[in-house]
């Protein structure tokens, strides 16, 4: 998909999604030089963002409370195991294994998140512990996979800063 198509869609919908933003960034980073129509499309998008005609959708307007609960349980169990015997456990792998087998608990407010945490402690704590334990056992029993490419931890700037930098770098001298 071209930058022009993405921006046309954003102008039509009135929203720039994180996926659209990422694709525009990917295209810009991979191209040695953008054609003038793509540059003009970026300029239109920047103007639409500044005037509010297009809104950048926040990356997250909600949280999955189960992520923090499963991660916390995994960290506690791993610390306990590593204090007893030398081993190298990957907290991300173990938490992901457990999360793939646990129900999501989404919330959009602090009150909702607290409700979900309390609910999980009362109703799901044993299931969380069981799934983390299974994740640990699975991790210990599997052979190491060569050439693994873990997800990179990337920090993303605000959309306006990125677009401004991008436009400056593409602007003719």
N, C-alpha and C positions, 0 to 999 in steps of 0.2 A: 504494500500500500504506500502511496506517495504522501509526502507532507501536504500537498494540495488537497488530496482526498480526506486526510485526517482533519485538516482545518475546516474544510467544507462541512464535514460531519459535525464538528464542534460548533460551528456557527449555526448550523441547522438545529441542533439539539439544545444549544445554549450552555453546554457543559463540556469541559475538557477533563476526561477521566485520567487516572494515573496510568492506565495502559496506553492511552493515546499519547500522553506526555512522554512516556518511556520510548515509544516507537519513534516519535519525532526526534528525540535525543539520539537514538540509535542510528537513524538515517543521517543525521547531521554529523555524528562522530565518524561514520564509515565513509562519508563522501569527501573526496579531496576538495571539491568545489561544488556548491549548489547552483543549479540553473537560476536565472533571474526570477522566473515565476514562483519557484519554491521560496526564494528570499522574500518576495512580495507577499506570499501567503503567510510567512512567519510574521511579517510586519503587520498584516491584517489581524492575525491572532493576538499579537501584543496589544494592539489598539482595542480589540474587543475585550481582552482581559482587563485592561485599564478602565474602560468605560462601564464594565459590568455586563456587557452584552453576552459574554461567555464567562461562566464561573468555573474556576478550577475546583474539581471535586476533591475534598480532603481525602488523604489516603485511608484514614480510618475514622469512622464516625461511631464505631462500636468496638467492644472488646469481647474476646472469648475468655471468660473468667477461668474456664477449665485449663487454659494454657498456663496461667500462673500457678494453679493448684497442682497440676501434673509436674510442671517444672520444679516447683518447690519440693514435692515428694521425691522426685528423681535426685535432686541435689542432696537432700537429707540421706537417702539410702546409699548413694554413691560415697558420700563422706564417711558414713558408718562403715561401709565395706573397705574403703581405702585405709581407714585407721587400723583395721584388723590385719590386713594383708596387702602387700604391694600389688597393685593392678592399675591399669589405665582404662577407665570407662569413659565413653563419650556421652555426656549428658544430653546433647542434642538428639543423638540417635535413640537413646532410651526414652526421652520425653516424646519424641515423634511417634515411636512405636506405641506408647501408651495412649497418646492423643488420638491415634487412628482407631482406637478401640473404645474410646470414651465418648459420651454424648457432649456436644457443645453446649456451653452456657453463656449465651451472648447477652450483653447489656449495653445500653446507650447512655446511661446516667450513673452517677456515683451510687445513688440509692439502689438502682437496679443491680449494679455490680455487687454491692454489699448483700442484697437479697440472695443473689446467685451463690455467693461464697458461703453464706449461712446454710442455704439449702444443700449445697454440696457437702459441707461438713456433716450435716445431719443424715443425709441420704446416700451419699456416694463415696465417702472416705475409704471404705473397705475396697470398693471397686477400683478406685484410683490407686491405692497401694498394691492391689493385686496386679493391675496392668503394668505398673512400673516394675514390679518384681519380675513379671514375665518378660518385660523389655530387657531387664538386666540379664536374665538367664539366656535369652535369645542372643544378646550381644556377646556374651561370654562363649557361647557355643558356635558362633559362626566364624568362618575364616575371614581374615582381613581381605578386603577387596582392593586389589592394586589399581592405581589410577583414579581413585575416587576424587571427585571435584565438589567439595562442600560448597554450599551457598556462601557467597561472599557477604561480609557485613559492609553494607554501603550506607553512607550518610548522604542524604539528598538535600540540596538547598531548596529554598522556597522557589516556586515556579516562576515568580517575577524576576528573581535574581538570575535564574538559569536562562530565561528567555532574553533578558537584557544582555547578559554575557554572550549568548549565542548571536544575537543581532549585531552586537558590536564586532564580534569576530568575523561576521559575514559581510559587514558593510564595506562597500567599495571605498578605497582611500580618498 
